[in-house]
């Protein structure tokens, strides 16, 4: 029983010192160049340009509803 405890303690000490070997290096290697970044930025620009009219329309709806509610309160 004492031998099993010694072996377990020795294994725990070895695993404790080696665990940092399994850590990620932190380096990012995607091998995409500047053109991939430019392409993704252009795609993002298209998405934002498509969202602007939608947001303006939603704001117009909100102003119209607010104006209609204010008009109902003054009519009563």
Buried (B, 14 or more C-beta within 10 A) or exposed (E): EEEEEEEEEEEEEEEEEEEEEEEEEEEEEEEEEEEEEEEEEEEEEEEEEEEEEEEEEEEEEEEEEEEEEEEEEEEE
